[in-house]
Amino acid sequence: MKQDAVVFWVDTHESEVHFIDAILSAYDGMANVRRDYRVRNGKMYFKVYISPGMKDEFLLLTKRLRQSGTIIGDVLEEQVNEDSKAA
């Protein structure tokens, strides 16, 4: 069975999205950063699709980006409802 991409929402500033996208794009096939966003509790979260099997690498990379001064707050995995997957 084909595994779907994992969706994460990354708390960052709009000005950082292009930089984060450029870094993730350097890792062939790891992720696809979208400009889709949502605001929750005053924070802006941008949508990132992560390739199956690349979740750990993505989380490690976001940690390294934080350490280098990139503005990244919460990194939240979108929870998929099993009922909606079957539809």
N, C-alpha and C positions, 0 to 999 in steps of 0.2 A: 504494500500500500504506500502511495506517495505521501510523504510527510510535508505538511504545510509550513510556511515560514512562521517564526515566532515573532509576535509583535511586542515591542517595548515602547514605553513613553518616557522620554528623557527631558528632565527639567533643565532648561538652559535659556540663555538669552537669544533673541532672534539674530543678533550679530554674530553669535558663535556657531550657528547652524551650518553655514557655508564651510567653516574650518573643520567641523566635525565630519561633515559629508566628505570633504576632501581626504581626510585621514582614513575614514572607513572605506572609501573607494579604492585606496591603495592596496587594501586586502581583498584580492580578487574573489568575488562571490560571497563576501561575508555579510554585507548589509546594504540596505537601500533606505536612505534617509528621505523622509517626506517633509514637505512644508506644511502638512496638516498639523494642526495644533489644537489644544484645548487648554482652557484656563481653569485651574482648581486651586482654591485657597490662595489666590493671588500669585500662583506660580504658572508659568507657561511651559507646557509639555509638548514636545514634538514627537511625531510618530516615526518609529524606525522598524523596518522589517529585517529580521535576522534569518539567515539561511539555516535550515535544519543542521544540527550538529555544530553550530558555531556560537552557541549561547555562551559557553564558558570563555571563549576567546574574546567575545564582545564585552563581557563584564570585566575581564582583565584589562582590556584596552580602555574602557571608560575610567577605570581606576587610575591607570597610568596618565590619561589625559588630565584628570583632576590634579594629580601630583605635579604636572607640568604647568599648572596655572589656568587650564581651560575651565570656563565656568560651566560645571555640570553639577546639578543637585541630585535629586532623587532619580533613580533609574527603575521604573516599574514595569514588570511583565504583565501584559494584558491577559486576563483570565478568560479562557474560552469556555462557554457553556456547552457541554456535550450535546444537549438537545438541539442547539442551533447548528452544530456541526453536521448533524444527521439530516437536517432539513435541506 
